[in-house]
Amino acid sequence: MKYTKCNFMMSVLGIIIYVADLIVDIWVSVRFFHEGQYIFGILTLSFMLFGTLVVQCFSYSWFKADLKKAGQEIQHCFLLLHCLQGGVFTRYWFALKKGYHVAFKCSSKTNSFTEEQIDQHKEVIDRVTDLSMLRLFETYLEGCPQLLLQLYIFLEHGQANFSQYAAIMLSCCAISWSTVDFQIALRKSLPDKNLLNGFCPKATYLFYKLFTLLSWMLSVVLLLFVNVKVGLFMLLLLWIVGLIWAFKEQTQFCNSKSMEFLYRIVVGFILVFTFFNIKGHNTKCPMSFYYVVRVLTTLGILIGFWVYPLSIFNSDYFVPISITLVLSLLLGIIFLIIYYGAFHPNRSEETKYDETDGRYVQRDCRMKYFLME
């Protein structure tokens, strides 16, 4: 298990996308307020603040848990930094500082490491995995609603300014990048899990998530055009179903009951947009059921929209959107089948190490309770 120079560059790219996404969100909200579209401006800021507040809560909770495990007391400056929305940047500072030292100054061309070097690589990998999960939370809590809002505004007015185009593109990039990056980092942090290696598996996984998400986003936007209340009710219902499933699975991700409850709320929210395995168990049947329902719902929305009066929608956009929706749904399912049929790491048995061979490192890692698929 090694933290490489490539991993370091991926971490740098991650913070660049994170900062760019925040800047564009603020830019878009300012434009809305300047143009007198106060509702859209407030919604944009609300999505951004909600995502960052939840992420800061998890980040501070993890800082407390890690320091308590190490027998140290958390400093008040950490609480202040998180209150000022600086928790993620603080984590990036520690991770990049340590990661640069490990990747560039302590790198070795051999596969044999001393126990001290293993601990250093393990520490950096754990920090990067925490960051990847925080970005994943922030992306789905803020990026997905933001993308829905920007698509709705674009289709409603039939045009958009440069800031809205930038917001749509960056939201897509942030969602795609955080999803793939977390899957890679998570499997790297768990010694008993096979790694997601190679370009083809990563690209297939990326396209599977991207196309299924895109088709669902367009479907929800179409439903919101038909009736905003019906669309919001459907999203609320799906969130409640996801929340119930999280409670049924009895997740054990957090140390405190309050943070575990917040975690299950976040899980329910993410399940509205994509499927993931919240306990690392075999979820072939639940995932199959999830995507069957997704396909039927998407087709139902599309068929319903075709029979609805087109006066509520610009017909010049409807045919291209319908074609894009169907193609993205079809491509998403195809890439899903290819990924799980040919590239999923669990197709071969998970790596098992004997405790006496010196390669397996038993870790009390919170990520062992969370495995995104």
VEXNUKOL-743029 format. One record per residue (C-alpha): x negated, y, z. Coordinates in steps of 0.05 Angstrom, whole numbers, plus 5000, padded with zeros to 4 digits. Layout:
XYZ;...
//
This chain:
500050005000;496550634975;498451364967;495451544900;493952184862;500052054819;504352024882;501352684904;503053014838;510252744842;510753064911;508353724883;513353674826;518753524877;517754174916;517454574851;524254304830;526954414900;524755144902;526955284831;533854994846;534555444907;532456064869;537255924811;543055804860;541756474893;541056804825;547756514801;551456724864;548757434858;551057464785;557957234806;558557774860;555758304811;561058114759;566658134811;567757374811;567657334887;570956654894;565656324850;560156694886;562656484954;563455754931;556355754903;553456014968;557755555010;555454934973;548155144980;548755315055;552554675071;547354235038;541454595071;544654595140;545953845138;538853725114;535954155170;539953755222;537053095197;530053375191;530053645263;533053005289;527552595255;522153055283;524852945353;525352185344;518252135315;515052555369;518852185423;516351525395;509251805397;510252025469;510052765453;514953325466;517753725409;515654455407;520655015406;517655285341;520354675304;527454855326;526355575304;523655365237;529654925224;534455475246;531055915194;532055365141;524655215140;524754495161;523854195092;518154685075;514754495141;515153765123;512453915053;506554285084;504753705129;505853185075;501953545020;496253725067;495453015092;497052725023;491653124988;486552895039;488552165031;489352164955;483252574935;478252534992;479551835021;481251474956;477950814942;477250434877;477849774914;484149464942;480949345010;482049855064;479949925135;485449935188;484450695196;485350805121;491650375120;494550785177;493051435139;496351195075;502250915114;503251575151;503351975086;508051485052;512851525110;512752285109;513952305034;519651805041;522952245093;522352835046;525252434988;531352245029;532452955053;532153184980;537052634962;541952885015;541153604994;541853434920;548453064927;551453524980;549654164942;547653974871;553753554852;559054054875;554854604843;554654224777;562154114779;563354854792;558755084736;561754594686;568754814705;566955554696;563455414630;569355024601;574455514628;571256124596;568255774536;561656114547;556356214601;550456664615;543256444620;543456364696;549355874691;545755464637;539655454682;543855234742;546954664702;540254424675;536654474742;542354114778;541853544728;534253524736;534653554812;539853004817;536152544769;529252674798;531352604871;535051944857;529151614821;523851914867;527451664929;528250964901;520750934886;518651244953;523450804993;520950154965;513750374974;515050515048;517849825061;512449275058;517448715048;520649034987;518148964915;515949614883;519449944825;513449934778;512750104705;515750634660;521450214632;524650024699;524250754723;526951034657;532550514655;534450674727;534351424712;538851354650;543650894687;544651394743;544552004697;549751754646;554551464697;554252104737;555152544675;561352164653;564252214722;562852964727;566353094661;572252664682;573153044747;572553714711;578053504662;582453294719;581353964753;583654304690;590153904691;591454044764;586454314815;590354044874;590653344844;583253354828;581353584898;586053064929;582752514889;575752734912;578252764984;581352074979;574851784950;570852105006;575451805059;574751115027;567151185027;567351415099;571550815119;566750345083;560850655120;564350535187;566149835165;558849685149;556949945218;550850325193;545150405243;540950935211;540451455266;538651415340;544351845366;551751735356;552952445333;547652405279;550151715258;557052015250;554152575207;550352055167;556651675152;560052315130;554352445082;554651715058;562051795042;560552435004;555052124962;559351514946;564251984912;559052094858;554751464856;554050784888;548450584935;546950034984;547350335054;544649735093;539949365045;544648765038;546948424975;552248874945;553548554878;561048484890;562149184921;558049514866;561849134811;568449344842;565950064849;564250134775;570449764751;574650274789;570250834762;571250604690;578750524698;579451204733;575251544679;579251244622;585751404658;583752134665;581652174592;588051844567;592252284612;588752904585;590052704513;597652684525;597553334565;598953984529;592454254500;594454974512;590954944580;584354794547;580155044489;581254504436;574554674404;571154374465;575853804480;573853324424;566253394436;567353324511;571552694501;566252394456;560752584505;564652284563;565951624529;558851554502;555651734569;560151234605;558450684555;551050844558;551150864634;554350174639;549449894587;543350164624;546349904690;546849204660;539849244631;536849494697;539948964741;539148424689;531948544669;528349064713;531149054784;525448894833;529948394871;530347944810;524147604838;523647414911;521647974958;514347974977;513147575040;506647665078;504147215133;503047605197;495947325202;493347525133;492448255152;496548535094;503348585124;504549165171;510749125214;513849805222;519650075260;521850495201;528650815197;528750705122;529449955131;536850105145;537850475080;536550195010;539350564951;540950144890;
//
